[in-house]
Amino acid sequence: MRKASSEMALLVVSALSDPLRLRVIRLLQEKKLRYKELMKEVGLQQDKSGKFNYHIEKLKEGGLIVKEEKT
């Protein structure tokens, strides 16, 4: 495996290693949700948005989710 491929694989495995992130992936497989909707679905309050953002960033780093800009 090339170095870049193994690094990407490590990012993906790391991104999927958390139960909250797995829940986010499952929810997004069902339908598109906005940030606040996702927080509500996983049971986090607004005051935990920093923690939630950390998990969202890990999923983006692993290439598992993308942010769609508002249109």
C-alpha positions in Angstrom: 0.0 0.0 0.0 1.4 3.4 -0.9 2.1 5.9 2.0 -0.7 8.2 1.0 -3.2 5.3 0.8 -2.2 4.0 4.2 -2.4 7.4 5.7 -5.9 7.8 4.3 -6.9 4.4 5.5 -5.7 5.4 9.0 -7.8 8.5 8.9 -10.9 6.5 7.9 -10.4 3.9 10.6 -9.8 6.7 13.2 -12.9 8.5 12.0 -15.0 5.4 12.4 -13.6 4.5 15.8 -16.1 6.5 17.8 -19.8 5.5 18.5 -21.0 9.1 18.0 -19.3 9.4 14.6 -20.8 6.0 13.5 -24.2 7.3 14.5 -23.7 10.4 12.5 -22.7 8.3 9.4 -25.8 6.2 9.9 -28.1 9.2 10.2 -26.6 10.8 7.1 -27.1 7.6 5.1 -30.8 7.9 5.7 -31.2 11.6 4.8 -29.4 15.0 4.6 -29.4 16.8 7.9 -28.1 20.2 8.9 -25.6 20.6 11.7 -28.2 21.5 14.4 -30.5 18.7 13.2 -27.7 16.2 13.6 -26.9 17.5 17.1 -30.5 17.0 18.0 -30.7 13.5 16.5 -27.6 12.3 18.5 -28.9 13.9 21.7 -26.4 16.8 22.1 -27.4 20.2 23.4 -26.2 23.5 21.9 -23.6 23.9 24.6 -21.8 20.8 23.3 -21.4 22.2 19.8 -17.6 22.3 20.2 -17.4 18.7 21.1 -19.7 17.8 18.2 -17.7 19.9 15.8 -14.6 18.0 16.7 -16.3 14.7 15.7 -17.6 16.3 12.4 -14.1 17.4 11.5 -12.8 13.9 12.1 -15.4 12.6 9.7 -14.5 15.2 7.1 -10.8 14.5 7.5 -11.5 10.9 6.8 -13.4 11.8 3.6 -16.6 10.3 5.0 -18.7 13.4 4.9 -18.7 16.7 3.1 -20.2 20.0 4.0 -22.6 21.4 1.5 -22.8 25.1 1.3 -26.2 26.8 1.6 -27.8 27.7 -1.7 
